[in-house]
Amino acid sequence: MPIPVHLITGLLGSGKTTAILRLLDYRPAAERWAIVVNDFGEVGIDGAVFGAVDGISVREINGGCLCCVGAMALRASLPRLLREQRPDRLLIEPSGLGHPAGLVDLLTAANLAEHLDLRAIINLLDPRRLADARLCASELFRAQAALADVLVATHADVASAADLERFAAFAASLYPPKAAIGRCVDGALDPAWLELPTAVGEGGPIISPHAGGLAAAPAVGPRFALPAIDAPQRLEHASDGRHACGWRFPASWVFEAGALKQLFDRLDCEPPLLGIERGKGVLRVAWDRLLFNAVAGDACRVQPLAWRRDSRAEFIAREQAQPDWDALGAALLACRSPAD
């Protein structure tokens, strides 16, 4: 029987990771679920988040989007995941910078279509960003919304009435109409949306706008796992007008939670954080490991995580507005506990 597959799409900071974590709460005890997570950068923050959840198989594809650079890696890893883990359900979180059309083409190709049942594509949208004319004119934003079967306004608890009205008007303007339109708080999606079918394929083939489409990955491409380290490591990746820079720190290193929160709270506000749109980190503090999840203009969200490997952090900026990455690395090091 084909395995249900769910694409959870959305721009950077839309709440994809949080939403998938909440969906895992609905997993029946007897079912095996798997997640394929695609981080634009090389460090793999989201893989660490999902890897801390018991009973979930996780495959990471880092260093590029699944629709283009990461496509070859996904082609190689997905059949192996299905064969080895035999999941009852598969959730896929593409990079917020990726065009989902190329990924849909891959999942509906002849060699995979007989094994996969692609369900409704869920697109998450922060309604507060609809006031930004540049966002609304973005090809990526419009493509993600157009391809979706379900459109969801995230962060509805902190969005204004005007934000939600703009979202409702935007959703109503889309044609064909969506199978479902909704709102959510703290990533709590309606699990009934997982059972909706997708309309993909009803209107003809999907063509990815990325140059090269599903071309072969370069020799130095996405990795599925990162080895253990005993010294700090810096990793970078750039494509499609964005630059990601990340750091990994030894598992034994301990950081100050308050200093990290202050750092992540200041995205795009002052040096060395000017120009940064997105920041995430999974870092060890005195009493636990914490996930730091931040978008420029918002307060950083912090939550405990059952991750027990290396500490890691990653930031994304526009290519033409990169910060001083060396200074940012130094700022992260300054958050290390003096007692460590």
Buried (B, 14 or more C-beta within 10 A) or exposed (E): EEBBBBBBBBBBBBBBBBBBBBBBEEBEEEEBBBBBBBBBBBBBBBBBBBBBBEEBBBBBBBBBBBBBBBBBBBBBBBEEBBEEBEBBBBBBBBBBBBBBBBBBBBBBEEEBEEBBBBBBBBBBBBBBBBEEEEBBEEEBBEBBBEBBBBBBBBBBEEBEEEBBEBBBEBBEEBEEEBBBBBBBEBBBBBEEBBEBEBBBEEEEEBEBEBEEBBEEBEEEBBBBEBEEBEEBBEBBBBBBEBBBBBBBBBBEBBBBBEBBBEBBBBBBEEEBBBBBBBBBBBBBBEEEBBBBBBBBEBEBBBEEBEBEBBBBBBBBBEEEEBBBBEEBBEBBEEBBBEEE
